[in-house]
Amino acid sequence: MPDKDAGTPRVFLIRHGETEWTKNGRYTGKTELELTEYGVKQVLASGKIIVGAGKLIDPSKLAHVFISPRKRAVQTFELAFSDTDKQMLKDAGKVSMTDKLAEWDYGLYEGLVTKEIRALRKEHGLDADRPWDIWRDGCEEGESPQEVTARLDSLIEEIHSFQAGNIHGEKACDVVLVAHGHLLRAFVKRWLKYPMEFPLSMMMEPGGVGVLSYQHHNIDEPAVLVGYGFPLQEQLK
């Protein structure tokens, strides 16, 4: 069966590796944490398998790498890509940090776990009829779903500017995003044109990689690649 979508540009989502707060479920927005020793190993393992010439993420086929300015995301990029590939991308002006990929601003909820957030909101007279849901309710003194939507939609427009003219593979223009758990799941919702409150259950492990693309070579048909074939071994030689 032929691949009707061969050559279609892709967007790779890379979540940063484990931190101390990742381990215990604390909401980590602006707090600067480095990866744990295990988090470093997670990213190195992912990078070794999927990043490099002829691999799933081939640096020579990238139009741009966007990175969250948080230390844990920058560290993840530095570990996942080889020194040679990083230098090549930077020399070509294809790497940039952007606040559009910063983790959701949790405001008063920074460093808390879900049950603590829900208890705090009840103290504040909120959520009498239903439990707190970040996708619907946002964060006190932090970001609302509408604010996160606005910055992600702006980034998606920027990505489309790279890929719209190359939708049939005319020019290699894959994009990589290195960011955070909540933010990348929010990105998937907006990529698919769903509102933040749409109940789309998603999981993404620290150090994990997701893939987005388009159906039918159509920039107006964004899609999730739920299964992806890896490059053939002869292509790696």
Buried (B, 14 or more C-beta within 10 A) or exposed (E): EEEEBEEBBBBBBBBBBBBEBBEEEBBBBBBEBEBBEBBBBBBBBBBEEBBBBBBBBBBEBBBBBBBBBBBBBBBBBBBBBBEEBBEBBEEEEBBEBBEBBBBBBBBBBBEBEBEEBBEBBEEEEEBEEEEBBBBBBBBBEBBBBEBBBEBBBEBBEBBBEBBEEBBEBEEEBBBBBBBBBBBBBBBBBBBEEEEBEEEEEEEBEBBBBBBBBBEEBEBEBBBBBEEEEEEEEEEEE
